Amino acid sequence: MLGHESPVRTWAVLPVFVVAVALVAVVALLLLIVATIVLFGRIRRVTLLRVPYLLWVIYAAALNLAIWQLN
């Protein structure tokens, strides 16, 4: 049956794909946060406000990576 996936197989593989896409999005977000910190480094308030956000996104990326590896 070419072109016809089993619904069970599709639903079993979909969460792994979604977690991988989320990991790519979080890594892109990390790069943008770092770029913002570098570009606005002269403005001390902006930099200081971004550091906790950067740490939170690093934590989220680590959790996402752990979930992806466990699947």
C-alpha positions, 0 to 999 in steps of 0.5 A: 500500500504505497502512499497509505500510512497506518494511522497508528504508525503516524500517531506514534511518529508524530510526537517525535517530529513535533519535539524535533521541530520545537527543538529547532525553534528553541535553538533559533530563539536562543540565537536571536536572544544572543544576537539581541544581547550582543547588538544592544550590549551598550544599553545596559538595561536591555542586556540585563533584562535579556539574561534571565530570559536567555537562562530560561530558554536554555533551560527549556532547550535542555528539557526539550533535548532530553525529551527528544533523546528519551523518545 
